[in-house]
Amino acid sequence: MISKSREELHALVKGTLMAAGADEPNAEDVAEHLVLASLSGVDSHGVWHLLGYVKAIRDGDIVPTAHGEVLRQTPSSALVTGHWSFGQPVTKIATEIAMDKAADTGIAIVGVVQKHHLGRLGHYVEMAAARGMGCMIYGGGQGEIAPATMPFGAARRAMHTNPMAAGLPTGTDDQPMMFDFATSWTSGVKVINARNRGEKLPHGYVVDQRGRPTDDPNDFFDDGGHAPFGGHKGYAVMMLVEFMGRVLLGTNAYADDARGGDILRNEGGTIIVFRADLFQDMAAYTGYADEMGERIRALAPAEGFDKVMMPGDPEAETRRTRRRDGIPIMDDVWKTIVEAAELAGYEGT
């Protein structure tokens, strides 16, 4: 394992992406997003993805100089195409549009189509929280061509990991109440890492080809699949994400066989943003929000736990630690970063 500062990683990721063909604004946004994910401890959505993005540029799945454009809009809604750019800068623009509209109307909804990987969805929730707004975001449609999840009760893949995130601001900067997770038990990256490192998964995170719970990541790659978290309840949430992120937007109509890759060609993202002061002034709201956090954190921890945390606390704590100590990178991940730089022709590693 090695350690890099936020600044070192940012320069490396940005330089690699620009060498691969990205323009400066896109490379800056993607680097900021990936490095912040790694800084926050969400390593499955951080610099791990750099090699995949460089290969996607090479293969034509990402148009690295494309930018977002509004296709249609109302005072409280918009549909944005990314023209097959990186998902992060396009979704950042969509979130900014949603926030601007919500500032005027109280609540807004914006959809994103024709883009690559959305990235860490919590990133956009944190953007909204910084402006005193709540946010919900749904990413669906990844399973249209390359399904990876078996629905509850099924023995065949039909969906994907279908991530979602939601949260609201508190009175503490950089620490909203927020969550961000796949609606499968775990992300695809963690299954890949477990297989590559010869590790087991928690039992039931994936299923074998007959839909039976297993702890062996190799079963996933032998026609098995992800399992929805929480049984039938998690499956229902997963289906909600599919409707919000794909069906509602009609992403299939925007798919292009030459772009996006099998997993992301039909993916869409739907962002809902609303002002946190809709029903009371902001000071009153943050007072209630902070009181709730204090009440939960003051609870006695159960056996095996050091403390009780609010959703969003782990990311905030990890950011503070990694700003001080550096961002740890597993050796196998660092090898892919070096490979990405070499593939792009960047010599800054």
Contacts in CASP RR format, 6 or more apart in sequence:
PFRMAT RR
TARGET T0000
AUTHOR 0000-0000-0000
METHOD contacts of the structure
MODEL  1
MISKSREELHALVKGTLMAAGADEPNAEDVAEHLVLASLSGVDSHGVWHL
LGYVKAIRDGDIVPTAHGEVLRQTPSSALVTGHWSFGQPVTKIATEIAMD
KAADTGIAIVGVVQKHHLGRLGHYVEMAAARGMGCMIYGGGQGEIAPATM
PFGAARRAMHTNPMAAGLPTGTDDQPMMFDFATSWTSGVKVINARNRGEK
LPHGYVVDQRGRPTDDPNDFFDDGGHAPFGGHKGYAVMMLVEFMGRVLLG
TNAYADDARGGDILRNEGGTIIVFRADLFQDMAAYTGYADEMGERIRALA
PAEGFDKVMMPGDPEAETRRTRRRDGIPIMDDVWKTIVEAAELAGYEGT
1 328 0 8 1.000
1 329 0 8 1.000
1 330 0 8 1.000
1 331 0 8 1.000
2 328 0 8 1.000
2 329 0 8 1.000
2 331 0 8 1.000
2 334 0 8 1.000
3 325 0 8 1.000
3 326 0 8 1.000
3 327 0 8 1.000
3 328 0 8 1.000
3 329 0 8 1.000
4 12 0 8 1.000
4 326 0 8 1.000
4 327 0 8 1.000
4 329 0 8 1.000
5 326 0 8 1.000
5 327 0 8 1.000
6 35 0 8 1.000
6 39 0 8 1.000
6 322 0 8 1.000
6 323 0 8 1.000
6 326 0 8 1.000
6 327 0 8 1.000
9 31 0 8 1.000
9 35 0 8 1.000
9 38 0 8 1.000
9 47 0 8 1.000
9 327 0 8 1.000
10 31 0 8 1.000
10 32 0 8 1.000
10 35 0 8 1.000
11 348 0 8 1.000
12 337 0 8 1.000
12 341 0 8 1.000
12 346 0 8 1.000
12 348 0 8 1.000
12 349 0 8 1.000
13 27 0 8 1.000
13 30 0 8 1.000
13 31 0 8 1.000
13 34 0 8 1.000
13 35 0 8 1.000
13 47 0 8 1.000
13 50 0 8 1.000
14 27 0 8 1.000
14 28 0 8 1.000
14 30 0 8 1.000
14 31 0 8 1.000
15 27 0 8 1.000
15 31 0 8 1.000
15 344 0 8 1.000
15 346 0 8 1.000
15 348 0 8 1.000
16 50 0 8 1.000
16 54 0 8 1.000
16 337 0 8 1.000
16 340 0 8 1.000
16 341 0 8 1.000
16 344 0 8 1.000
16 346 0 8 1.000
17 26 0 8 1.000
17 27 0 8 1.000
17 30 0 8 1.000
17 31 0 8 1.000
17 50 0 8 1.000
17 53 0 8 1.000
17 54 0 8 1.000
17 64 0 8 1.000
17 344 0 8 1.000
18 24 0 8 1.000
18 27 0 8 1.000
18 346 0 8 1.000
19 341 0 8 1.000
19 344 0 8 1.000
19 345 0 8 1.000
19 346 0 8 1.000
20 53 0 8 1.000
20 54 0 8 1.000
20 57 0 8 1.000
20 58 0 8 1.000
20 64 0 8 1.000
20 340 0 8 1.000
20 343 0 8 1.000
20 344 0 8 1.000
20 345 0 8 1.000
20 346 0 8 1.000
21 57 0 8 1.000
21 64 0 8 1.000
21 65 0 8 1.000
21 344 0 8 1.000
22 30 0 8 1.000
22 57 0 8 1.000
22 64 0 8 1.000
22 65 0 8 1.000
22 86 0 8 1.000
23 64 0 8 1.000
23 65 0 8 1.000
25 67 0 8 1.000
25 89 0 8 1.000
26 64 0 8 1.000
26 65 0 8 1.000
26 67 0 8 1.000
26 85 0 8 1.000
26 86 0 8 1.000
26 89 0 8 1.000
29 86 0 8 1.000
29 88 0 8 1.000
29 89 0 8 1.000
29 92 0 8 1.000
30 53 0 8 1.000
30 86 0 8 1.000
30 88 0 8 1.000
30 89 0 8 1.000
33 46 0 8 1.000
33 88 0 8 1.000
33 92 0 8 1.000
33 119 0 8 1.000
33 120 0 8 1.000
33 123 0 8 1.000
34 45 0 8 1.000
34 46 0 8 1.000
34 47 0 8 1.000
34 49 0 8 1.000
34 50 0 8 1.000
34 88 0 8 1.000
35 46 0 8 1.000
35 47 0 8 1.000
35 327 0 8 1.000
36 120 0 8 1.000
36 123 0 8 1.000
37 43 0 8 1.000
37 45 0 8 1.000
37 46 0 8 1.000
37 47 0 8 1.000
37 119 0 8 1.000
37 120 0 8 1.000
37 123 0 8 1.000
38 46 0 8 1.000
38 47 0 8 1.000
38 48 0 8 1.000
38 322 0 8 1.000
38 327 0 8 1.000
38 329 0 8 1.000
39 318 0 8 1.000
39 319 0 8 1.000
39 322 0 8 1.000
39 323 0 8 1.000
39 327 0 8 1.000
40 120 0 8 1.000
40 315 0 8 1.000
40 316 0 8 1.000
40 318 0 8 1.000
40 319 0 8 1.000
40 322 0 8 1.000
41 314 0 8 1.000
41 315 0 8 1.000
41 318 0 8 1.000
41 319 0 8 1.000
41 322 0 8 1.000
42 120 0 8 1.000
42 180 0 8 1.000
42 315 0 8 1.000
43 333 0 8 1.000
44 187 0 8 1.000
44 188 0 8 1.000
44 189 0 8 1.000
44 190 0 8 1.000
44 193 0 8 1.000
45 119 0 8 1.000
45 120 0 8 1.000
45 187 0 8 1.000
45 189 0 8 1.000
46 120 0 8 1.000
47 329 0 8 1.000
47 333 0 8 1.000
47 337 0 8 1.000
48 189 0 8 1.000
48 333 0 8 1.000
48 336 0 8 1.000
49 117 0 8 1.000
49 119 0 8 1.000
50 336 0 8 1.000
50 337 0 8 1.000
50 340 0 8 1.000
51 336 0 8 1.000
51 337 0 8 1.000
51 339 0 8 1.000
51 340 0 8 1.000
51 343 0 8 1.000
52 340 0 8 1.000
53 62 0 8 1.000
53 86 0 8 1.000
53 116 0 8 1.000
53 117 0 8 1.000
53 340 0 8 1.000
54 340 0 8 1.000
54 343 0 8 1.000
54 344 0 8 1.000
55 343 0 8 1.000
56 62 0 8 1.000
56 116 0 8 1.000
56 260 0 8 1.000
56 261 0 8 1.000
57 64 0 8 1.000
58 343 0 8 1.000
59 261 0 8 1.000
60 258 0 8 1.000
60 259 0 8 1.000
61 84 0 8 1.000
61 116 0 8 1.000
61 259 0 8 1.000
61 260 0 8 1.000
61 261 0 8 1.000
61 264 0 8 1.000
62 84 0 8 1.000
62 85 0 8 1.000
62 86 0 8 1.000
62 116 0 8 1.000
62 259 0 8 1.000
62 260 0 8 1.000
63 83 0 8 1.000
63 84 0 8 1.000
63 85 0 8 1.000
63 259 0 8 1.000
64 85 0 8 1.000
64 86 0 8 1.000
65 85 0 8 1.000
66 82 0 8 1.000
66 83 0 8 1.000
66 84 0 8 1.000
66 85 0 8 1.000
67 82 0 8 1.000
67 83 0 8 1.000
67 85 0 8 1.000
67 89 0 8 1.000
67 90 0 8 1.000
67 93 0 8 1.000
68 80 0 8 1.000
68 81 0 8 1.000
68 82 0 8 1.000
68 83 0 8 1.000
68 85 0 8 1.000
68 89 0 8 1.000
68 90 0 8 1.000
68 93 0 8 1.000
68 115 0 8 1.000
69 80 0 8 1.000
69 81 0 8 1.000
69 82 0 8 1.000
69 83 0 8 1.000
70 78 0 8 1.000
70 79 0 8 1.000
70 80 0 8 1.000
70 97 0 8 1.000
71 79 0 8 1.000
71 80 0 8 1.000
71 81 0 8 1.000
72 78 0 8 1.000
72 79 0 8 1.000
73 79 0 8 1.000
73 97 0 8 1.000
75 101 0 8 1.000
75 104 0 8 1.000
75 105 0 8 1.000
76 101 0 8 1.000
76 102 0 8 1.000
76 105 0 8 1.000
76 106 0 8 1.000
76 107 0 8 1.000
76 108 0 8 1.000
76 109 0 8 1.000
77 101 0 8 1.000
77 108 0 8 1.000
77 109 0 8 1.000
77 110 0 8 1.000
78 94 0 8 1.000
78 97 0 8 1.000
78 98 0 8 1.000
78 101 0 8 1.000
78 108 0 8 1.000
78 110 0 8 1.000
78 111 0 8 1.000
79 110 0 8 1.000
79 111 0 8 1.000
79 112 0 8 1.000
79 113 0 8 1.000
79 249 0 8 1.000
80 90 0 8 1.000
80 93 0 8 1.000
80 94 0 8 1.000
80 97 0 8 1.000
80 110 0 8 1.000
80 111 0 8 1.000
80 112 0 8 1.000
80 113 0 8 1.000
81 112 0 8 1.000
81 113 0 8 1.000
81 114 0 8 1.000
81 115 0 8 1.000
81 254 0 8 1.000
82 90 0 8 1.000
82 112 0 8 1.000
82 113 0 8 1.000
82 114 0 8 1.000
82 115 0 8 1.000
83 114 0 8 1.000
84 114 0 8 1.000
84 115 0 8 1.000
84 116 0 8 1.000
84 256 0 8 1.000
84 259 0 8 1.000
84 260 0 8 1.000
85 115 0 8 1.000
85 116 0 8 1.000
86 115 0 8 1.000
86 116 0 8 1.000
86 117 0 8 1.000
87 112 0 8 1.000
87 115 0 8 1.000
87 116 0 8 1.000
87 117 0 8 1.000
87 118 0 8 1.000
87 119 0 8 1.000
88 117 0 8 1.000
88 118 0 8 1.000
88 119 0 8 1.000
88 123 0 8 1.000
90 112 0 8 1.000
90 115 0 8 1.000
91 112 0 8 1.000
91 115 0 8 1.000
91 118 0 8 1.000
91 119 0 8 1.000
91 124 0 8 1.000
91 269 0 8 1.000
91 271 0 8 1.000
92 124 0 8 1.000
92 127 0 8 1.000
94 110 0 8 1.000
94 111 0 8 1.000
94 112 0 8 1.000
94 269 0 8 1.000
94 271 0 8 1.000
95 110 0 8 1.000
95 124 0 8 1.000
95 127 0 8 1.000
95 128 0 8 1.000
95 135 0 8 1.000
95 137 0 8 1.000
95 271 0 8 1.000
95 273 0 8 1.000
96 127 0 8 1.000
97 108 0 8 1.000
97 110 0 8 1.000
98 108 0 8 1.000
98 109 0 8 1.000
98 110 0 8 1.000
98 128 0 8 1.000
98 135 0 8 1.000
98 271 0 8 1.000
98 272 0 8 1.000
98 273 0 8 1.000
99 108 0 8 1.000
99 127 0 8 1.000
99 128 0 8 1.000
99 131 0 8 1.000
99 133 0 8 1.000
99 273 0 8 1.000
101 108 0 8 1.000
101 110 0 8 1.000
101 273 0 8 1.000
102 108 0 8 1.000
102 133 0 8 1.000
102 273 0 8 1.000
102 274 0 8 1.000
102 275 0 8 1.000
103 131 0 8 1.000
103 275 0 8 1.000
106 274 0 8 1.000
106 275 0 8 1.000
106 278 0 8 1.000
107 272 0 8 1.000
107 273 0 8 1.000
107 274 0 8 1.000
107 275 0 8 1.000
107 278 0 8 1.000
108 272 0 8 1.000
108 273 0 8 1.000
108 274 0 8 1.000
109 270 0 8 1.000
109 271 0 8 1.000
109 272 0 8 1.000
109 273 0 8 1.000
110 270 0 8 1.000
110 271 0 8 1.000
110 273 0 8 1.000
111 245 0 8 1.000
111 249 0 8 1.000
111 268 0 8 1.000
111 269 0 8 1.000
111 270 0 8 1.000
111 271 0 8 1.000
112 118 0 8 1.000
112 249 0 8 1.000
112 268 0 8 1.000
112 269 0 8 1.000
112 270 0 8 1.000
112 271 0 8 1.000
113 249 0 8 1.000
113 250 0 8 1.000
113 251 0 8 1.000
113 254 0 8 1.000
113 268 0 8 1.000
113 269 0 8 1.000
114 254 0 8 1.000
114 256 0 8 1.000
114 259 0 8 1.000
115 264 0 8 1.000
115 267 0 8 1.000
115 268 0 8 1.000
116 260 0 8 1.000
116 264 0 8 1.000
117 264 0 8 1.000
118 139 0 8 1.000
118 163 0 8 1.000
118 267 0 8 1.000
118 268 0 8 1.000
118 269 0 8 1.000
120 180 0 8 1.000
121 137 0 8 1.000
121 139 0 8 1.000
121 163 0 8 1.000
121 164 0 8 1.000
121 165 0 8 1.000
121 180 0 8 1.000
122 137 0 8 1.000
122 165 0 8 1.000
122 178 0 8 1.000
122 180 0 8 1.000
124 135 0 8 1.000
124 137 0 8 1.000
124 165 0 8 1.000
124 271 0 8 1.000
125 134 0 8 1.000
125 135 0 8 1.000
125 136 0 8 1.000
125 137 0 8 1.000
125 165 0 8 1.000
125 166 0 8 1.000
125 167 0 8 1.000
125 176 0 8 1.000
125 178 0 8 1.000
125 180 0 8 1.000
126 174 0 8 1.000
126 176 0 8 1.000
126 178 0 8 1.000
127 135 0 8 1.000
128 134 0 8 1.000
128 135 0 8 1.000
128 167 0 8 1.000
128 169 0 8 1.000
128 273 0 8 1.000
129 135 0 8 1.000
129 167 0 8 1.000
129 168 0 8 1.000
129 169 0 8 1.000
129 170 0 8 1.000
129 176 0 8 1.000
129 178 0 8 1.000
130 169 0 8 1.000
130 173 0 8 1.000
132 169 0 8 1.000
132 275 0 8 1.000
132 276 0 8 1.000
132 277 0 8 1.000
132 282 0 8 1.000
133 169 0 8 1.000
133 273 0 8 1.000
133 274 0 8 1.000
133 275 0 8 1.000
133 276 0 8 1.000
134 166 0 8 1.000
134 167 0 8 1.000
134 168 0 8 1.000
134 169 0 8 1.000
134 273 0 8 1.000
134 274 0 8 1.000
134 275 0 8 1.000
134 276 0 8 1.000
135 165 0 8 1.000
135 166 0 8 1.000
135 167 0 8 1.000
135 168 0 8 1.000
135 271 0 8 1.000
135 272 0 8 1.000
135 273 0 8 1.000
135 274 0 8 1.000
136 164 0 8 1.000
136 165 0 8 1.000
136 166 0 8 1.000
136 167 0 8 1.000
136 271 0 8 1.000
136 272 0 8 1.000
137 164 0 8 1.000
137 165 0 8 1.000
137 166 0 8 1.000
137 269 0 8 1.000
137 270 0 8 1.000
137 271 0 8 1.000
137 272 0 8 1.000
138 162 0 8 1.000
138 163 0 8 1.000
138 164 0 8 1.000
138 240 0 8 1.000
138 241 0 8 1.000
138 244 0 8 1.000
138 245 0 8 1.000
138 269 0 8 1.000
138 270 0 8 1.000
139 162 0 8 1.000
139 163 0 8 1.000
139 164 0 8 1.000
139 241 0 8 1.000
139 244 0 8 1.000
139 245 0 8 1.000
139 246 0 8 1.000
139 267 0 8 1.000
139 268 0 8 1.000
139 269 0 8 1.000
139 270 0 8 1.000
140 160 0 8 1.000
140 162 0 8 1.000
140 163 0 8 1.000
140 241 0 8 1.000
140 242 0 8 1.000
140 244 0 8 1.000
140 245 0 8 1.000
140 246 0 8 1.000
140 251 0 8 1.000
140 267 0 8 1.000
140 268 0 8 1.000
140 269 0 8 1.000
141 160 0 8 1.000
141 162 0 8 1.000
141 242 0 8 1.000
141 245 0 8 1.000
141 246 0 8 1.000
141 251 0 8 1.000
141 266 0 8 1.000
141 267 0 8 1.000
141 268 0 8 1.000
142 148 0 8 1.000
142 160 0 8 1.000
142 161 0 8 1.000
142 162 0 8 1.000
142 263 0 8 1.000
142 264 0 8 1.000
142 266 0 8 1.000
142 267 0 8 1.000
143 149 0 8 1.000
143 157 0 8 1.000
143 158 0 8 1.000
143 159 0 8 1.000
143 160 0 8 1.000
143 263 0 8 1.000
143 266 0 8 1.000
144 246 0 8 1.000
144 252 0 8 1.000
144 255 0 8 1.000
144 265 0 8 1.000
144 266 0 8 1.000
145 261 0 8 1.000
145 262 0 8 1.000
145 263 0 8 1.000
145 265 0 8 1.000
145 266 0 8 1.000
146 160 0 8 1.000
146 262 0 8 1.000
146 263 0 8 1.000
147 157 0 8 1.000
147 158 0 8 1.000
147 159 0 8 1.000
147 160 0 8 1.000
148 157 0 8 1.000
148 159 0 8 1.000
148 160 0 8 1.000
148 161 0 8 1.000
148 184 0 8 1.000
148 188 0 8 1.000
148 225 0 8 1.000
148 226 0 8 1.000
149 157 0 8 1.000
149 158 0 8 1.000
149 159 0 8 1.000
149 160 0 8 1.000
149 161 0 8 1.000
149 162 0 8 1.000
149 184 0 8 1.000
149 225 0 8 1.000
149 226 0 8 1.000
149 227 0 8 1.000
149 228 0 8 1.000
149 238 0 8 1.000
150 156 0 8 1.000
150 157 0 8 1.000
150 158 0 8 1.000
150 207 0 8 1.000
150 211 0 8 1.000
150 224 0 8 1.000
150 225 0 8 1.000
150 226 0 8 1.000
150 227 0 8 1.000
151 158 0 8 1.000
151 159 0 8 1.000
151 228 0 8 1.000
151 235 0 8 1.000
151 238 0 8 1.000
151 239 0 8 1.000
152 228 0 8 1.000
152 231 0 8 1.000
152 232 0 8 1.000
152 234 0 8 1.000
152 235 0 8 1.000
153 211 0 8 1.000
154 211 0 8 1.000
155 209 0 8 1.000
155 210 0 8 1.000
155 211 0 8 1.000
157 224 0 8 1.000
157 225 0 8 1.000
159 238 0 8 1.000
159 239 0 8 1.000
159 242 0 8 1.000
160 184 0 8 1.000
160 226 0 8 1.000
160 263 0 8 1.000
161 182 0 8 1.000
161 183 0 8 1.000
161 184 0 8 1.000
161 187 0 8 1.000
161 188 0 8 1.000
161 226 0 8 1.000
162 182 0 8 1.000
162 183 0 8 1.000
162 184 0 8 1.000
162 238 0 8 1.000
162 241 0 8 1.000
162 242 0 8 1.000
163 180 0 8 1.000
163 181 0 8 1.000
163 182 0 8 1.000
163 183 0 8 1.000
163 187 0 8 1.000
163 241 0 8 1.000
164 180 0 8 1.000
164 181 0 8 1.000
164 183 0 8 1.000
164 237 0 8 1.000
164 241 0 8 1.000
164 244 0 8 1.000
165 178 0 8 1.000
165 179 0 8 1.000
165 180 0 8 1.000
165 181 0 8 1.000
166 178 0 8 1.000
166 179 0 8 1.000
167 176 0 8 1.000
167 177 0 8 1.000
167 178 0 8 1.000
167 179 0 8 1.000
167 311 0 8 1.000
168 176 0 8 1.000
168 177 0 8 1.000
168 178 0 8 1.000
168 276 0 8 1.000
168 289 0 8 1.000
169 176 0 8 1.000
169 177 0 8 1.000
169 276 0 8 1.000
169 286 0 8 1.000
169 289 0 8 1.000
170 176 0 8 1.000
170 177 0 8 1.000
170 286 0 8 1.000
170 289 0 8 1.000
170 290 0 8 1.000
170 293 0 8 1.000
171 286 0 8 1.000
171 287 0 8 1.000
171 289 0 8 1.000
171 290 0 8 1.000
172 290 0 8 1.000
174 316 0 8 1.000
174 319 0 8 1.000
175 312 0 8 1.000
175 313 0 8 1.000
175 316 0 8 1.000
176 312 0 8 1.000
177 289 0 8 1.000
177 292 0 8 1.000
177 293 0 8 1.000
177 310 0 8 1.000
177 311 0 8 1.000
177 312 0 8 1.000
178 311 0 8 1.000
178 312 0 8 1.000
178 315 0 8 1.000
179 311 0 8 1.000
179 312 0 8 1.000
181 229 0 8 1.000
182 188 0 8 1.000
182 226 0 8 1.000
182 229 0 8 1.000
183 228 0 8 1.000
183 229 0 8 1.000
183 234 0 8 1.000
183 237 0 8 1.000
183 238 0 8 1.000
183 241 0 8 1.000
184 205 0 8 1.000
184 226 0 8 1.000
184 227 0 8 1.000
184 228 0 8 1.000
184 229 0 8 1.000
184 238 0 8 1.000
185 202 0 8 1.000
185 204 0 8 1.000
185 205 0 8 1.000
185 206 0 8 1.000
185 226 0 8 1.000
185 227 0 8 1.000
185 228 0 8 1.000
185 229 0 8 1.000
185 230 0 8 1.000
186 201 0 8 1.000
186 202 0 8 1.000
186 205 0 8 1.000
186 206 0 8 1.000
186 226 0 8 1.000
188 226 0 8 1.000
190 201 0 8 1.000
191 201 0 8 1.000
191 205 0 8 1.000
191 206 0 8 1.000
191 217 0 8 1.000
191 220 0 8 1.000
191 226 0 8 1.000
192 217 0 8 1.000
193 199 0 8 1.000
193 332 0 8 1.000
194 200 0 8 1.000
194 201 0 8 1.000
194 217 0 8 1.000
195 217 0 8 1.000
195 218 0 8 1.000
195 220 0 8 1.000
195 221 0 8 1.000
196 332 0 8 1.000
197 332 0 8 1.000
198 217 0 8 1.000
199 217 0 8 1.000
200 215 0 8 1.000
200 216 0 8 1.000
200 217 0 8 1.000
201 215 0 8 1.000
201 216 0 8 1.000
201 217 0 8 1.000
202 215 0 8 1.000
203 213 0 8 1.000
203 214 0 8 1.000
203 215 0 8 1.000
204 213 0 8 1.000
204 214 0 8 1.000
204 215 0 8 1.000
204 227 0 8 1.000
205 215 0 8 1.000
205 226 0 8 1.000
205 227 0 8 1.000
206 213 0 8 1.000
206 214 0 8 1.000
206 216 0 8 1.000
206 217 0 8 1.000
206 219 0 8 1.000
206 220 0 8 1.000
206 224 0 8 1.000
206 225 0 8 1.000
206 226 0 8 1.000
206 227 0 8 1.000
207 213 0 8 1.000
207 214 0 8 1.000
207 219 0 8 1.000
207 224 0 8 1.000
207 225 0 8 1.000
207 226 0 8 1.000
207 227 0 8 1.000
208 214 0 8 1.000
208 216 0 8 1.000
208 219 0 8 1.000
208 222 0 8 1.000
208 224 0 8 1.000
209 219 0 8 1.000
209 222 0 8 1.000
209 223 0 8 1.000
209 224 0 8 1.000
211 224 0 8 1.000
211 225 0 8 1.000
211 227 0 8 1.000
213 227 0 8 1.000
219 225 0 8 1.000
220 226 0 8 1.000
228 234 0 8 1.000
228 235 0 8 1.000
228 237 0 8 1.000
228 238 0 8 1.000
229 237 0 8 1.000
244 269 0 8 1.000
244 270 0 8 1.000
245 251 0 8 1.000
245 267 0 8 1.000
245 268 0 8 1.000
245 269 0 8 1.000
245 270 0 8 1.000
246 252 0 8 1.000
246 266 0 8 1.000
246 267 0 8 1.000
246 268 0 8 1.000
248 270 0 8 1.000
249 268 0 8 1.000
249 269 0 8 1.000
249 270 0 8 1.000
251 266 0 8 1.000
251 267 0 8 1.000
251 268 0 8 1.000
252 266 0 8 1.000
255 265 0 8 1.000
255 266 0 8 1.000
256 265 0 8 1.000
257 265 0 8 1.000
259 265 0 8 1.000
276 282 0 8 1.000
276 285 0 8 1.000
276 286 0 8 1.000
277 285 0 8 1.000
279 285 0 8 1.000
292 310 0 8 1.000
293 310 0 8 1.000
296 308 0 8 1.000
296 309 0 8 1.000
296 310 0 8 1.000
297 307 0 8 1.000
297 308 0 8 1.000
297 309 0 8 1.000
297 310 0 8 1.000
297 313 0 8 1.000
298 308 0 8 1.000
299 308 0 8 1.000
300 308 0 8 1.000
301 307 0 8 1.000
301 308 0 8 1.000
322 328 0 8 1.000
329 337 0 8 1.000
337 349 0 8 1.000
338 349 0 8 1.000
341 347 0 8 1.000
341 348 0 8 1.000
341 349 0 8 1.000
342 349 0 8 1.000
END
